[in-house]
Amino acid sequence: MKVLGIETSCDETAVCFMEAEGGFGPHFNFEILGNALLSQAKLHEQYGGVFPNLAKREHAKNLVPMLENALAQAGVLKPRTVLGALPRTVLGRTLEREPDLLTLLIPFLQTHERPDIDAIAVTHGPGLEPALWVGVNFAKALSAVWDVPIVAVNHMEGHIILSTMEHSNILKNVGMSGRLNEFEFPVLALLISGGHTELVLSKQFQTYELIGQTRDDAVGEAFDKVARLLGLGYPGGPEISRLALAARSSKLEAGFKLPRPMLNEDNFDLSFSGLKTAVRKIVGNHQGDASLDFKMQLAREFEDAVTDVLVAKTMRAVEEFGTSTVVVGGGVSANSHIRLRLAEALAEAGNFAQLLVPPPELATDNAIMIALAGYFHALKKEFADPATLAANGNLKLA
């Protein structure tokens, strides 16, 4: 089955063309035939976070070029030889809110043949709703012209399924192939990103139970806000981690201690707003200290505090539910310190739970994970009705 994946939930515009076969199990395999991604991070840096309407505008501008790029990589971008009328009324109605996208899409459809494709998988939530709508309407327009069914994909499920895959040629992306890792249920997923922090229990494939979540800020959001307090760039996670690593390498200890919110509470929920407030107070108390040493100390203590809480809550859930596999997904899963500490905690516990984490190159949002998740739904003929398909910024996984 050939699947086109579309991802526009935040500030990455991504399109993937993938071929896969087999059901969930040892006979499943896939190959990435084309993959294109454009990050808007530099554009949003001035805001210290993603500005939704700017993200929406950029998605509308970039989706057609990303589609063209991915199809060209796959060798399926062919000139249209038999001219025919496009359903302009349908296109105009579908992309009524996306006039810039419509302007770019019509010439593309007029000059290129329909690719050999079996399904279109698109993120319909959760995420920034204005950004999500661009991708959803783009999928609807392609579906109408190409007569291809749509699969509506939950973004968080995409992260989970991608993390369960075993990949080869990962740095190449195009030509990347893979299959499922060998693992057992129940699976505990720690989903950590700029918009989400969740612990999700899965007792069988594609069934999910939310057992814990942040009560305020997402962990990635906390990284970004702390980075802003320290005068660092956006996104904040890589900047904080870089300084924290430098502090550990030079054995630079902080002269202060940050709180570990909800660390000892007997539940699986988390909170990062208070931690951010504590950082602000320390920065205020050290007003005028813009030294690199101070920033390194604070970055290390903040990353340690976040990691302590994430690892403790995850391990409590592993023990409570007897999970055989721990999956970590989302942009913050690229953090090497969190990965290391969680691996160490699982090894020290001696419960032999397997840890599955995506390669850092695939930790952030991408269309590969959307195509993969969409494939498994398409196998079961779980297609969306274009007439009722809608973006849902608050879509729940469980």
Residue, then its C-alpha position, 0 to 999 in steps of 0.5 A: m500500500k502506498v500512503l501519502g502523509i501530511e503533517t502541519s500540527c505546529d511549525e513543521t510543514a512535512v509530506c511523506f510518500m511511503e510504501a508498506e505491507g503486512g499487518f501489525g507484527p513481524h511481517f510488517n515492513f515499510e520504505i520511505l520513497g519520498n520525504a520533505l520537511l521544512s521547519q519554521a523555527k527561525l521565523h517564530e524565534q522572534y516570538g519565543g514560541v510558535f505564532p499560530n497565524l504565521a504557522k498557518r500562512e507558512h503551511a499554505k505557502n509550503l505544502v505544494p512545494m513539499l508535495e512536489n519534492a516528496l513525489a519527485q524523490a519517489g520518482v512518481l512526479k509525472p507531467r500530465t499528458v491528458l488534459g481534463a477539467l479540474p473540479r474547480t468548484v469543489l477545490g474552491r469550496t474546500l480551500e475557501r479559507e486557504p486562498d494562497l494554497l489554492t493559488l499554488l495547488i491548481p497549477f500543480l494539479q493541472t500539470h502533473e498526473r495523479p500519482d499511484i497512491d492508495a491513501i492520504a494520511v493527515t494529522h487532524g489533531p491535536g495541535l494548533e488549530p489554524a495550522l491543522w486546518v491547512g493540512v486537513n483542507f489540503a488532504k481534502a482537496l487532493s482526495a477530491v481530485w485524485d479520488v483517494p480516501i483519507v485517513a485522519v491521524n492522531h498526532m500523538e499516535g503517530h509519535i507512539i507508532l514511529s517509536t516502535m519501529e526499527h529503522s535503517n538508513i535513518l540519516k538518509n530518510v529517503g530510501m529509509s526502510g524499517r519494520l516493527n521492533e520486537f516488543e511485548f504489551p502492555v506498553l507505556a508511552l511517555l509523550i513529551s513535546g512542546g505541546h504535550t506531556e502525557l503518560v499513556l498505557s496501551k494494553q494492545f495495539q491501537t488502544y490507549e488509556l491516558i493515566g497521567q498528564t501535565r496539569d499546566d505547562a508541557v515540558g517542551e513549553a517549560f524548556d522554551k520559557v526557561a530559555r527565554l528567561l536566560g536570553l537563549g534562542y528558540p527552540g529552547g530545548p537544544e539550547i538548555s541541553r547544550l549548556a547543561l551538558a557543558a556544565r556536567s562536562s566541567k563538573l560545574e554544580a549549581g549553588f541553588k536547588l530547584p523544586r521537583p514538582m509533584l515528585n512524591e505525589d502518588n499519581f502519574d500527573l506532572s506540573f512544570s509551571g511552578l518550576k518555571t516560576a522558581v527559575r524566574k525567581i533565581v534569575g531575578n535574585h541574580q539580576g545582572d549576572a549574565s555570565l556563561d557559568f550562571k547560565m550553565q548552572l541553571a540550565r543543568e539544574f533545570e534539566d536535572a529537575v525535569t528529568d528527575v520528575l519524568v523518570a520518577k513518574t514513568m518508573r512509578a507507572v512501570e511498576e504499577f502496571g507491570t509494563s513490558t515496554v516503555v516508548v518515548g516520543g515527541g520532540v523532547s525525546a531527542n534530549s540525550h540526558i532524559r534518554l540516558r537517565l530513563a535507560e539507567a532507571l529501567a536497568e537499575a530496577g531490574n524489571f527488564a522493561q524494554l526502552l524504545v526511543p526514536p532516533p533524534e532525527l525523527a523525534t520532532d514532528n514529521a510526516i513519516m510518523i503520520a504515514l505509518a499511523g495512517y497505514f495501519h488505519a487504512l488496512k482496516k478501512e478506517f477512512a474519514d468522511p471528507a464532508t465531516l473531517a475537521a481539525n481538532g486542536n484538543l483531540k485526545l488519544a484516549 
